[in-house]
Amino acid sequence: RLLRERALGRYRAWLEGRGAYPKQWRKAAGTSEFVLYVTAEELEALTEELVQLLGSRYRERLTDPATRPPGAVAAEMLVLSYPIEPPKDAKP
């Protein structure tokens, strides 16, 4: 939970200070929100698919600064998936 709070704090700091960033970085950063009607299994599969995609791309750059292109900076993407309301037949 603490890690999520820190990540959301960094996002809030970005929103408040984004005017100090160059235009190309303001344009590159973005937000997306989707409401999907899915089963628990479908949501789990979609979340795993996104995590695999994002986790594998640019992985070597985390540990080997020599692989980072000029101008690269640390950027964060959060993947949050959760039901908005419990199913009508929900039993804990």
Secondary structure, 3 states (H helix, E strand, C coil): CHHHHHHHHHHHHHHHHHHHCCHHHHHHCCCCCCCCCCCHHHHHHHHHHHHHHHHHCCHHHHHCHHHCCCCCCCCCCCCCCCCCCCCCCCCC
